[in-house]
Amino acid sequence: MIKFLDLKAQYESIKIEIDNAIHSVINDCAFIGGKYVKEFEEKFAAYQQAKYCIGVGNGTDAIEIAIKALEIPNGSEIIIPANTFIATSEAVTRAGCKVVFCNCDQQNYTISVKDAKKRINDKTKAIIAVHLFGHPCNMDAVMKIAKENSLKVIEDCAQAHGAEYKGKRVGTIGDIGIFSFYPGKILGAYGDAGAIVTNDDEIATKARMISNHGRLSKYNHEFEGRNSRLDGIQAAILSVKLNHIDEWILKRIKIANCYYKYLKDNNNIVLPKREKWESRLSFICHQNQAKR
C-alpha cells in the first residue's frame, strides 16, 4: 500500500536534524517557552510574511484564542463555510458565539462569498475564511463584504501553510490567521501544536496573553486566560521541518498536476478548480530557480 503521507519515511529523511533538535531542547531543559519557541515563532512569522507569530497548543485553540483576542462579544454570530473540519465551528461555539453556516463555491469548494453575504445581519461580527486543501479563498471578495459590514476576518489556514493569494501569504490578509501543526499537515509536529499570526500589535499581545494565563511576565496575570502554549520540543521539530516545507509543497504540487493531467477526461470524477489567484506554484518555481 502506498501511503498518502508516510511520516516514518519523512522522519528518516531528516532523522539527524530532528534528533539533534530534540536532544538540544532536553539538554537545555527548555521545555516550556524559551529560545526554541522564540526561534520558531520568528521563523514562521517571516515565512508567512507576518509581523507576529504566537505558538499555541493546537489549531482549535488557535481559533478560540483568535475570537477572544478580537474581542467578539458572546452571542455574536460568526459565518463559516459548511465545508470544513468540525474544529472551525467547534471553536466558535466554545468561544461563546453562534455558528452560521454558509454554502461553498461549487467549483473550488471554499467559502461562497455570495451566499455568506446573504447571511449577514446585525448580530454578525466575523467571518472565518477557510483555505481548503491548500487552496486560498477569494480574499478580495471576503475583505470587501467584511469592510462593508464592519466584520472581523479570521483566516483558518490549518490546511494551507505557505499558500498564497495573489502573491501574499494566507493568514496575513484578514485580521488574524490560525494554523494547525497536527502531524498530518504539510508542516506537522510530533504531537498537537498550533499558531496564530497577525500584523496587528494589540491583537498579537492579547492573543499571547490569552494563551498564557492572561500574562506576559511570570505571575503578572492581568486577566484569566488559558493554558495553550507551544512546547519547546515541538517548536524545535517544527523549526527543522520548516527548512524543508518548500520542497515538500513543490512535490505535492507535482503529484497534484499528475492527477489533473490523467483524470481530466474522466467523466465520473469532478476535479476542484484551481483559481488564478492561487499563486503558490509560481512562487515555488521562482524560488527553486533562484537556488540554482
Helices and strands as residue ranges (DSSP letters): H 7-13, H 15-28, H 35-47, E 52-56, H 59-69, E 77-81, H 86-94, E 98-102, H 113-118, E 124-130, H 139-148, E 152-156, E 164-165, E 168-169, E 176-180, E 194-198, H 201-211, H 232-242, H 245-263, H 280-291
